[in-house]
Amino acid sequence: MVNNVEGKTYEERLQCLKLCTVKERRNRQNLTEVFRMCMGLSMLELNELSTLDDNIRGTRGHTWKLEFRCTRNCCKYFSLIE
């Protein structure tokens, strides 16, 4: 459907179309969803997937360090946990 990408490798097509890899797009979407959860803009609650870290010393002055403790199967496949 796009001209001039026929016969090119995946990396060449990404460069030609100025796109990120699938892994980068998934990571960006995951970070966006975590941000929305923190701000209360998501249908998911933050405490469903993680908790805030009680160790304030390691957060460099902010209180938004998250600890991921998987209690659901979906958390096993959440790419930020890798």
For each residue, the residues with C-beta under 8 A, 3 or more apart:
1:
2: 5 17
3:
4: 16
5: 2 8 12 13 16 17
6:
7:
8: 5 12 13 16
9: 12 13
10: 13 14
11: 14 15
12: 5 8 9 15 16
13: 5 8 9 10 16 17 19
14: 10 11 17 18 19 20 21
15: 11 12 18
16: 4 5 8 12 13
17: 2 5 13 14
18: 14 15
19: 13 14
20: 14 24 25 28
21: 14 24 25
22: 25 26
23: 26 27 79
24: 20 21 27 28
25: 20 21 22 28 29
26: 22 23 29 30 79
27: 23 24 30 31 79 80
28: 20 24 25 31 32
29: 25 26 32 33
30: 26 27 33 34 78 79 80
31: 27 28 34 35 80
32: 28 29 35 36
33: 29 30 36 37 42 44
34: 30 31 37 38 66 80
35: 31 32 38 39
36: 32 33 39 41 42
37: 33 34 40 41 42 44 45 46 49
38: 34 35 46 64
39: 35 36
40: 37
41: 36 37
42: 33 36 37 45
43:
44: 33 37 48 49
45: 37 42 48
46: 37 38 49 50 66
47: 50 51
48: 44 45 72
49: 37 44 46 68 72 75 78
50: 46 47 66 67 68 69
51: 47 66 67 69
52: 63 64 65 66 67
53: 56 58 59 65 66 67
54:
55: 58 59 65
56: 53 59 63
57:
58: 53 55 65
59: 53 55 56 62 63 64 65
60:
61:
62: 59 65
63: 52 56 59
64: 38 52 59
65: 52 53 55 58 59 62
66: 34 46 50 51 52 53
67: 50 51 52 53
68: 49 50 75 78 80 81
69: 50 51
70: 75 76 81
71: 75
72: 48 49 75
73: 76 77
74: 77 78
75: 49 68 70 71 72 78 81
76: 70 73 81
77: 73 74
78: 30 49 68 74 75 81
79: 23 26 27 30 82
80: 27 30 31 34 68
81: 68 70 75 76 78
82: 79
